[in-house]
Amino acid sequence: MLATGQGGKGLFRASKTAKAPEFQGNLGDWKGAGRVRFAGRPLGGHPRHATVYALWDSANLYLAFDVHSSKLQAVVREHDGDKLWEDDGVEFLVDPGLHRTKSSTLSETLSAAEGSAAEGQFHPDDFSYHINILNSVYDDRGTPSGAPDPKWTGTARHAVKILDDYHYIVEVALPWSEIGLAPEVGTRIGIDFCVNGKDPATGEYDYFDWCGLKVFHDPSGFGDLILSGPRDH
Protein backbone atom coordinates (compact mmCIF):
# COMPACT_ATOMS: atom_id res chain seq x y z
CA MET A 1 0.00 0.00 0.00
CA LEU A 2 2.34 2.71 -1.25
CA ALA A 3 0.95 6.22 -1.48
CA THR A 4 2.34 9.46 -2.80
CA GLY A 5 1.15 13.01 -2.47
CA GLN A 6 3.98 15.53 -2.50
CA GLY A 7 2.93 18.83 -4.00
CA GLY A 8 -0.75 18.32 -3.16
CA LYS A 9 -3.13 16.48 -0.89
CA GLY A 10 -2.39 12.79 -0.63
CA LEU A 11 -4.05 9.75 0.87
CA PHE A 12 -2.71 6.60 2.40
CA ARG A 13 -3.88 3.83 4.69
CA ALA A 14 -2.68 2.67 8.09
CA SER A 15 -2.93 -1.10 8.48
CA LYS A 16 -4.38 -2.68 11.61
CA THR A 17 -1.88 -4.72 13.61
CA ALA A 18 -2.29 -7.45 16.22
CA LYS A 19 1.22 -6.80 17.55
CA ALA A 20 2.69 -3.40 18.36
CA PRO A 21 6.14 -2.55 16.93
CA GLU A 22 8.97 -3.11 19.42
CA PHE A 23 10.67 0.25 18.74
CA GLN A 24 14.11 -1.23 18.11
CA GLY A 25 14.59 0.48 14.74
CA ASN A 26 13.73 -2.75 12.92
CA LEU A 27 11.66 -2.09 9.80
CA GLY A 28 10.73 -5.76 9.77
CA ASP A 29 8.23 -4.82 12.50
CA TRP A 30 6.47 -2.69 9.88
CA LYS A 31 5.99 -5.35 7.21
CA GLY A 32 2.57 -4.97 5.63
CA ALA A 33 2.10 -1.44 6.97
CA GLY A 34 0.69 1.33 4.84
CA ARG A 35 3.48 3.60 3.63
CA VAL A 36 4.12 6.85 1.83
CA ARG A 37 7.31 8.11 0.19
CA PHE A 38 8.40 11.68 -0.47
CA ALA A 39 11.65 13.45 -1.29
CA GLY A 40 13.41 16.79 -1.09
CA ARG A 41 16.18 18.47 -3.01
CA PRO A 42 19.77 17.33 -2.34
CA LEU A 43 21.56 19.05 0.53
CA GLY A 44 25.31 19.05 1.00
CA GLY A 45 25.60 16.95 -2.15
CA HIS A 46 23.45 14.15 -0.74
CA PRO A 47 19.99 12.97 -1.87
CA ARG A 48 17.19 13.20 0.69
CA HIS A 49 14.06 11.07 0.86
CA ALA A 50 11.80 9.48 3.44
CA THR A 51 9.31 6.65 3.77
CA VAL A 52 6.66 6.82 6.50
CA TYR A 53 4.96 3.61 7.64
CA ALA A 54 1.63 3.54 9.53
CA LEU A 55 -0.05 0.90 11.70
CA TRP A 56 -2.81 1.07 14.29
CA ASP A 57 -4.51 -0.85 17.06
CA SER A 58 -7.09 0.04 19.70
CA ALA A 59 -4.54 1.95 21.78
CA ASN A 60 -2.29 3.81 19.35
CA LEU A 61 -1.54 5.06 15.88
CA TYR A 62 2.01 3.93 15.07
CA LEU A 63 4.34 5.78 12.70
CA ALA A 64 7.85 4.96 11.50
CA PHE A 65 10.01 7.40 9.53
CA ASP A 66 12.84 5.88 7.47
CA VAL A 67 14.94 8.90 6.49
CA HIS A 68 17.95 9.30 4.19
CA SER A 69 19.44 12.79 4.47
CA SER A 70 22.52 14.94 4.25
CA LYS A 71 25.18 14.38 6.93
CA LEU A 72 23.31 14.24 10.22
CA GLN A 73 23.65 16.87 12.93
CA ALA A 74 21.71 17.85 16.06
CA VAL A 75 22.43 19.92 19.16
CA VAL A 76 19.12 20.40 21.02
CA ARG A 77 18.64 17.99 23.92
CA GLU A 78 15.96 19.71 26.02
CA HIS A 79 12.19 19.45 25.57
CA ASP A 80 10.77 22.34 23.52
CA GLY A 81 14.33 23.54 22.95
CA ASP A 82 14.90 26.61 20.82
CA LYS A 83 15.34 25.87 17.11
CA LEU A 84 14.99 22.13 17.57
CA TRP A 85 13.45 22.07 14.10
CA GLU A 86 16.82 23.10 12.62
CA ASP A 87 18.31 19.80 13.78
CA ASP A 88 17.99 16.70 11.64
CA GLY A 89 14.66 15.15 12.52
CA VAL A 90 11.04 14.70 11.57
CA GLU A 91 7.69 16.38 12.13
CA PHE A 92 4.10 15.30 11.91
CA LEU A 93 1.02 17.50 12.19
CA VAL A 94 -2.47 16.13 12.84
CA ASP A 95 -5.97 17.48 12.17
CA PRO A 96 -8.16 14.83 13.89
CA GLY A 97 -11.47 16.54 13.13
CA LEU A 98 -10.70 17.14 9.45
CA HIS A 99 -11.67 20.80 9.88
CA ARG A 100 -9.13 21.73 7.18
CA THR A 101 -8.99 25.29 8.50
CA LYS A 102 -7.05 27.91 6.60
CA SER A 103 -6.41 31.40 7.91
CA SER A 104 -7.32 34.47 5.91
CA THR A 105 -3.83 35.69 6.82
CA LEU A 106 -2.08 32.68 5.36
CA SER A 107 -0.41 34.88 2.77
CA GLU A 108 1.44 36.75 5.50
CA THR A 109 5.09 35.90 6.01
CA LEU A 110 5.41 33.49 8.94
CA SER A 111 8.42 33.02 11.15
CA ALA A 112 9.48 29.42 10.60
CA ALA A 113 12.37 29.92 13.01
CA GLU A 114 9.84 30.56 15.78
CA GLY A 115 7.52 27.77 14.66
CA SER A 116 4.61 30.22 14.43
CA ALA A 117 1.38 29.96 12.46
CA ALA A 118 -1.19 32.40 11.16
CA GLU A 119 -4.07 33.24 13.46
CA GLY A 120 -7.16 31.13 12.92
CA GLN A 121 -5.42 28.05 11.55
CA PHE A 122 -4.69 25.56 14.31
CA HIS A 123 -7.82 24.48 16.23
CA PRO A 124 -7.63 23.09 19.79
CA ASP A 125 -7.82 19.50 18.52
CA ASP A 126 -4.90 20.02 16.09
CA PHE A 127 -1.35 19.27 17.24
CA SER A 128 2.19 18.69 16.03
CA TYR A 129 5.41 16.99 17.07
CA HIS A 130 9.01 17.74 16.06
CA ILE A 131 11.43 14.93 16.99
CA ASN A 132 15.15 15.33 16.33
CA ILE A 133 17.73 12.56 15.98
CA LEU A 134 18.65 12.96 19.68
CA ASN A 135 15.02 11.98 20.44
CA SER A 136 14.29 15.45 21.81
CA VAL A 137 10.81 16.86 21.17
CA TYR A 138 9.18 20.18 20.43
CA ASP A 139 5.40 19.79 20.49
CA ASP A 140 2.45 22.17 20.30
CA ARG A 141 -1.33 22.15 20.14
CA GLY A 142 -3.89 24.52 18.66
CA THR A 143 -5.86 27.07 20.67
CA PRO A 144 -9.18 28.91 20.23
CA SER A 145 -7.23 31.86 18.80
CA GLY A 146 -5.70 29.59 16.16
CA ALA A 147 -2.10 30.06 17.32
CA PRO A 148 -0.28 26.86 18.35
CA ASP A 149 0.63 26.64 22.04
CA PRO A 150 4.20 25.33 22.57
CA LYS A 151 3.56 24.92 26.31
CA TRP A 152 1.41 21.88 25.56
CA THR A 153 3.19 18.58 26.18
CA GLY A 154 2.08 15.46 24.37
CA THR A 155 2.17 11.87 25.58
CA ALA A 156 3.39 10.06 22.44
CA ARG A 157 6.15 7.48 22.89
CA HIS A 158 9.06 7.79 20.45
CA ALA A 159 12.45 6.28 19.72
CA VAL A 160 15.28 7.07 17.31
CA LYS A 161 17.87 4.75 15.77
CA ILE A 162 20.76 6.23 13.79
CA LEU A 163 21.93 3.70 11.21
CA ASP A 164 24.82 5.71 9.77
CA ASP A 165 25.87 9.34 9.20
CA TYR A 166 23.09 9.83 6.62
CA HIS A 167 20.32 7.43 7.63
CA TYR A 168 18.01 7.15 10.64
CA ILE A 169 14.67 5.76 11.80
CA VAL A 170 12.12 7.43 14.10
CA GLU A 171 9.27 5.37 15.58
CA VAL A 172 6.22 6.87 17.29
CA ALA A 173 3.23 5.52 19.24
CA LEU A 174 0.52 8.17 19.32
CA PRO A 175 -2.33 7.37 21.75
CA TRP A 176 -5.87 7.59 20.43
CA SER A 177 -6.75 9.27 23.71
CA GLU A 178 -4.53 12.16 22.65
CA ILE A 179 -5.90 12.20 19.11
CA GLY A 180 -9.39 12.26 20.59
CA LEU A 181 -10.94 9.53 18.43
CA ALA A 182 -12.16 5.97 18.93
CA PRO A 183 -10.42 4.09 16.10
CA GLU A 184 -12.21 1.80 13.69
CA VAL A 185 -11.77 0.76 10.09
CA GLY A 186 -12.58 3.77 7.96
CA THR A 187 -11.59 6.40 10.53
CA ARG A 188 -9.91 9.29 8.72
CA ILE A 189 -7.65 12.09 9.98
CA GLY A 190 -5.76 14.91 8.32
CA ILE A 191 -1.97 14.67 8.52
CA ASP A 192 1.31 15.93 7.08
CA PHE A 193 4.87 14.66 7.50
CA CYS A 194 8.08 16.67 7.29
CA VAL A 195 11.83 16.07 7.38
CA ASN A 196 14.21 18.76 8.66
CA GLY A 197 17.93 18.97 8.05
CA LYS A 198 20.97 21.23 8.04
CA ASP A 199 24.26 20.81 6.21
CA PRO A 200 26.89 20.88 9.00
CA ALA A 201 29.56 22.09 6.57
CA THR A 202 27.70 25.22 5.44
CA GLY A 203 24.92 25.67 8.02
CA GLU A 204 22.31 25.62 5.25
CA TYR A 205 18.89 24.56 6.59
CA ASP A 206 16.19 22.96 4.46
CA TYR A 207 13.08 20.83 4.88
CA PHE A 208 10.70 18.81 2.73
CA ASP A 209 7.23 17.48 3.45
CA TRP A 210 4.68 15.04 2.07
CA CYS A 211 2.02 17.59 1.14
CA GLY A 212 4.31 20.29 -0.29
CA LEU A 213 3.14 23.03 2.08
CA LYS A 214 4.77 26.43 2.50
CA VAL A 215 3.22 26.76 5.96
CA PHE A 216 3.02 23.54 7.97
CA HIS A 217 0.37 24.61 10.50
CA ASP A 218 -2.17 24.72 7.66
CA PRO A 219 -4.66 21.84 7.96
CA SER A 220 -6.35 22.88 4.71
CA GLY A 221 -3.38 21.36 2.88
CA PHE A 222 -2.98 18.16 4.89
CA GLY A 223 -3.31 14.75 3.31
CA ASP A 224 -5.62 12.02 4.60
CA LEU A 225 -4.70 8.96 6.64
CA ILE A 226 -7.40 6.26 6.68
CA LEU A 227 -7.50 3.25 9.00
CA SER A 228 -7.74 0.00 7.07
CA GLY A 229 -8.09 -3.66 8.01
CA PRO A 230 -5.41 -6.15 9.10
CA ARG A 231 -2.03 -5.93 7.45
CA ASP A 232 -0.58 -8.64 5.22
CA HIS A 233 2.58 -10.25 6.59
C-alpha positions in Angstrom: 0.0 0.0 0.0 2.3 2.7 -1.3 1.0 6.2 -1.5 2.3 9.5 -2.8 1.1 13.0 -2.5 4.0 15.5 -2.5 2.9 18.8 -4.0 -0.8 18.3 -3.2 -3.1 16.5 -0.9 -2.4 12.8 -0.6 -4.1 9.8 0.9 -2.7 6.6 2.4 -3.9 3.8 4.7 -2.7 2.7 8.1 -2.9 -1.1 8.5 -4.4 -2.7 11.6 -1.9 -4.7 13.6 -2.3 -7.4 16.2 1.2 -6.8 17.5 2.7 -3.4 18.4 6.1 -2.5 16.9 9.0 -3.1 19.4 10.7 0.2 18.7 14.1 -1.2 18.1 14.6 0.5 14.7 13.7 -2.7 12.9 11.7 -2.1 9.8 10.7 -5.8 9.8 8.2 -4.8 12.5 6.5 -2.7 9.9 6.0 -5.4 7.2 2.6 -5.0 5.6 2.1 -1.4 7.0 0.7 1.3 4.8 3.5 3.6 3.6 4.1 6.9 1.8 7.3 8.1 0.2 8.4 11.7 -0.5 11.7 13.4 -1.3 13.4 16.8 -1.1 16.2 18.5 -3.0 19.8 17.3 -2.3 21.6 19.1 0.5 25.3 19.0 1.0 25.6 16.9 -2.1 23.5 14.1 -0.7 20.0 13.0 -1.9 17.2 13.2 0.7 14.1 11.1 0.9 11.8 9.5 3.4 9.3 6.6 3.8 6.7 6.8 6.5 5.0 3.6 7.6 1.6 3.5 9.5 -0.1 0.9 11.7 -2.8 1.1 14.3 -4.5 -0.8 17.1 -7.1 0.0 19.7 -4.5 2.0 21.8 -2.3 3.8 19.3 -1.5 5.1 15.9 2.0 3.9 15.1 4.3 5.8 12.7 7.8 5.0 11.5 10.0 7.4 9.5 12.8 5.9 7.5 14.9 8.9 6.5 18.0 9.3 4.2 19.4 12.8 4.5 22.5 14.9 4.3 25.2 14.4 6.9 23.3 14.2 10.2 23.7 16.9 12.9 21.7 17.8 16.1 22.4 19.9 19.2 19.1 20.4 21.0 18.6 18.0 23.9 16.0 19.7 26.0 12.2 19.4 25.6 10.8 22.3 23.5 14.3 23.5 23.0 14.9 26.6 20.8 15.3 25.9 17.1 15.0 22.1 17.6 13.4 22.1 14.1 16.8 23.1 12.6 18.3 19.8 13.8 18.0 16.7 11.6 14.7 15.1 12.5 11.0 14.7 11.6 7.7 16.4 12.1 4.1 15.3 11.9 1.0 17.5 12.2 -2.5 16.1 12.8 -6.0 17.5 12.2 -8.2 14.8 13.9 -11.5 16.5 13.1 -10.7 17.1 9.4 -11.7 20.8 9.9 -9.1 21.7 7.2 -9.0 25.3 8.5 -7.0 27.9 6.6 -6.4 31.4 7.9 -7.3 34.5 5.9 -3.8 35.7 6.8 -2.1 32.7 5.4 -0.4 34.9 2.8 1.4 36.7 5.5 5.1 35.9 6.0 5.4 33.5 8.9 8.4 33.0 11.2 9.5 29.4 10.6 12.4 29.9 13.0 9.8 30.6 15.8 7.5 27.8 14.7 4.6 30.2 14.4 1.4 30.0 12.5 -1.2 32.4 11.2 -4.1 33.2 13.5 -7.2 31.1 12.9 -5.4 28.1 11.6 -4.7 25.6 14.3 -7.8 24.5 16.2 -7.6 23.1 19.8 -7.8 19.5 18.5 -4.9 20.0 16.1 -1.4 19.3 17.2 2.2 18.7 16.0 5.4 17.0 17.1 9.0 17.7 16.1 11.4 14.9 17.0 15.2 15.3 16.3 17.7 12.6 16.0 18.6 13.0 19.7 15.0 12.0 20.4 14.3 15.4 21.8 10.8 16.9 21.2 9.2 20.2 20.4 5.4 19.8 20.5 2.5 22.2 20.3 -1.3 22.2 20.1 -3.9 24.5 18.7 -5.9 27.1 20.7 -9.2 28.9 20.2 -7.2 31.9 18.8 -5.7 29.6 16.2 -2.1 30.1 17.3 -0.3 26.9 18.3 0.6 26.6 22.0 4.2 25.3 22.6 3.6 24.9 26.3 1.4 21.9 25.6 3.2 18.6 26.2 2.1 15.5 24.4 2.2 11.9 25.6 3.4 10.1 22.4 6.1 7.5 22.9 9.1 7.8 20.4 12.5 6.3 19.7 15.3 7.1 17.3 17.9 4.7 15.8 20.8 6.2 13.8 21.9 3.7 11.2 24.8 5.7 9.8 25.9 9.3 9.2 23.1 9.8 6.6 20.3 7.4 7.6 18.0 7.2 10.6 14.7 5.8 11.8 12.1 7.4 14.1 9.3 5.4 15.6 6.2 6.9 17.3 3.2 5.5 19.2 0.5 8.2 19.3 -2.3 7.4 21.8 -5.9 7.6 20.4 -6.8 9.3 23.7 -4.5 12.2 22.7 -5.9 12.2 19.1 -9.4 12.3 20.6 -10.9 9.5 18.4 -12.2 6.0 18.9 -10.4 4.1 16.1 -12.2 1.8 13.7 -11.8 0.8 10.1 -12.6 3.8 8.0 -11.6 6.4 10.5 -9.9 9.3 8.7 -7.6 12.1 10.0 -5.8 14.9 8.3 -2.0 14.7 8.5 1.3 15.9 7.1 4.9 14.7 7.5 8.1 16.7 7.3 11.8 16.1 7.4 14.2 18.8 8.7 17.9 19.0 8.0 21.0 21.2 8.0 24.3 20.8 6.2 26.9 20.9 9.0 29.6 22.1 6.6 27.7 25.2 5.4 24.9 25.7 8.0 22.3 25.6 5.3 18.9 24.6 6.6 16.2 23.0 4.5 13.1 20.8 4.9 10.7 18.8 2.7 7.2 17.5 3.5 4.7 15.0 2.1 2.0 17.6 1.1 4.3 20.3 -0.3 3.1 23.0 2.1 4.8 26.4 2.5 3.2 26.8 6.0 3.0 23.5 8.0 0.4 24.6 10.5 -2.2 24.7 7.7 -4.7 21.8 8.0 -6.3 22.9 4.7 -3.4 21.4 2.9 -3.0 18.2 4.9 -3.3 14.7 3.3 -5.6 12.0 4.6 -4.7 9.0 6.6 -7.4 6.3 6.7 -7.5 3.3 9.0 -7.7 0.0 7.1 -8.1 -3.7 8.0 -5.4 -6.2 9.1 -2.0 -5.9 7.4 -0.6 -8.6 5.2 2.6 -10.2 6.6 
